[in-house]
Amino acid sequence: MPGRHAVRRARRPQAPPSLHGRARVDPVLRTLDTVIGAYIWTSGSAPRASHTGPQDDGTLALIVTHRRVVAHDQNVVELTLAAADGAPLPVWHPGAHLDLHLPSGRLRQYSLCGDPADRSGYRIAVRLIPDGDGGSLEVHTTLTENTPVTISGPRNAFAFVAPGHGSPAGRLRLIAGGIGITPILPMARMADALGVDWSMIHTGRCRDALPFTAEVTALGPRARIRTDDENDGLPTPEELLGLSATGPAERGTPGALNVSTAVYCCGPPPMVAGILDALRTRTDVEFHCERFSAPAVSDGAPFTVELARSGRTIEVPADRTVLSAVLDALPDTAYSCRQGYCRTCKATALSGNVDHRDSVLTAAERERGEMLICVSRCTDDRLRLDL
């Protein structure tokens, strides 16, 4: 975990809890397992043996048992996924997501937004992006109640460790932008159940566009809904953080940050970037974030990619990812998260010095030349891929 006087990005565990994957578990997540276990037992929903296990390929076959619209603008739909035989599902942790295998063959990640103590079903919410890549439209139009679905996971690339329960921080600030409320809701509920000193802000364009407003309101005065149309425009990073511009606020200031505060933020890249800028000189905050869309390429340099199977070459400009350039030539290339953690776009580099920017590949995988082309780049002039 970050030290008491560190400002840093979310730390992605090398071996997140998973139904499939590496056996090593991050020590922080061992602590988290203990906290989750205590939380589940306290909630009166003790785990039982599950008869719903992974398939040979590591996936789970579930069905959509419940579907409802959870934003007044009708653009966010909530789905509950459960085992056909009602068997309890594998344990998950706040911040976890599912890999949803769509009928078209698309693979998309969606955060779990339900109660970790309730193992009867997994709850996700999906905002419709009309001009997106088709994943959200497919969810909205094809996943009706009783539809069979296949998932992988749960996996956790945004692990939550509560202050006083594995984190050295004294208090917690939760920030959600729009649909970014999905991983934040379970964190808030767990923080409240554990008696953590916490506060939350959920922000968006207008109330009609925000999902789960009733659930946020039910959390009580610690949780605030803030909309652009009711507050003369976009919030500043300082408002989102509740942070004094001159330094740590005095202890006891309502809603303000003090020394050793953990901040968990999920939202669009511009919001996350603004908060990071505001925290660059802070020494009193540990910062963890998840974006719900791919960030812009930073520190990029142009290079050439050779597709070894066809001998075709493509140019990768400084501001584009390898994946986006490859898709121009090979539109059927599999991808999903575009943020370097789901592994869907993994390819093998046959030559070229890879600049690894993912958060999940092991040293052995990198030694074999494997790379995630959605984020990783090349420091040489030419990269040869086994594609």
Residue, then its C-alpha position, 0 to 999 in steps of 0.5 A: m500500500p502507499g505510505r502515509h506520505a505518498v501520492r500515487r496512482a491506484r496500485r494494481p495487484q499482481a495477482p487479483p482474486s480470480l476464478h482462473g489465473r495465477a495462484r499467488v495472492d498479494p499480501v494486501l489482498r490476504t488482509l482484504d480476504t479477512v475483512i471481507g470474511a468478517y463483513i460477510w459473517t456480520s451481514g448474516s450471509a455466511p458462505r456455503a459450498s458452491h455447486t456452480g464452478p468454472q467451465d473447462d475454459g474458466t468461464l461461468a454459465l449464468i442467466v439474467t434473472h433480473r433487469r431494470v432501468v436505473a437512470h431516469d434518462q433510460n440509458v443505464v440498465e442494471l442486470t442481475l446474473a445468477a446460476a440457473d440452479g440457484a447455487p451461490l456464486p464465488v466470492w468477490h471484493p469491492g472494486a471487482h469486475l466481470d468479463l462479460h462474453l456477449p453473443s457477438g463474441r465481444l468481451r467487455q468488463y463491467s464492475l460489480c455494484g451489488d453486495p459482496a455478502d450476497r452470493s445469490g447473484y452478481r449485479i452490474a450496470v451498463r450505460l448505453i453509448p450510442d456512438g461506442d463500439g457496440g458492446s453497450l448497445e448489445v447489452h441493452t438490446t439482447l440481454t433480457e431476463n432469462t437470457p443465458v450469459t457467460i462470464s469470466g471472473p470476478r477479477n479485481a483490478f481496483a482493489f479496495v482496502a479500507p482505512g484501519h483494515g489494511s490501509p494506513a490512512g485515517r479516513l476515506r474519500l470516494i469520488a464517482g463520475g456518472i456510471g463510475i458509481t458502480p465500483i464505488l457503491p460497494m466500497a461505500r457500503m463496506a466502509d460504513a459497515l466497518g465504521v470507517d470515517w468516510s465521505m462520497i461525492h457522485t457527480g454528473r451532468c444532471r440527476d436524470a443521467l445519474p444511476f442509483t441516485a436512490e441508493v446513494t441518497a440512502l447512504g445518508p449525509r456522508a454521500r453527496i450528489r452533485t450535478d452540473d446543471e444545479n451547480d453552475g457547471l463542472p466541479t473543480p478537482e478541489e470540490l471533488l476532493g473536498l481539499s483545501a488548496t493551501g494544504p491539509a484541512e484542519r481536522g474536524t472540517p466537515g467533508a474535508l480531507n486531512v492527513s492520511t486520507a485514502v481517495y478512491c475515484c472512478g470516472p472519465p479520464p479528464m476528471v481523473a487527470g484533473i484530480l491527479d494534477a491537484l494532488r501532485t504536490r500533496t503529501d497527505v493523500e494516497f490516491h487510487c483510481e479507475r477510468f471507465s474509458a481508455p486514457a490518452v497515450s502519454d509519452g508516446a513516440p512513433f514506430t512501425v509494427e510488422l505483422a509477421r503472418s502477412g508481412r504487412t507493416i503499419e505505422v503507429p503515431a505517437d498519440r495512438t496505441v498499437l491496438s488502434a493501429v492494428l485494428d485498421a489492418l486486422p479489424d477482427t483483433a480481439y480486445s476489451c478493456r483497452q487499459g492493460y488489465c484484461r489480457t484480451c489483446k495479448a500478442t507476442a513480440l517477435s522482435g523489438n524492445v517492448d515498453h510494457r505499460d500493463s498492470v498484469l503480465t508476469a516477468a515470465e510472460r514478458e520474458r516470452g515476448e508477450m505484451l498487451i497491445c492496448v497500452s504497451r509500446c516499443t522503444d525501438d523503431r520497429l516492432r514485429l508481432d506474431l499477428 
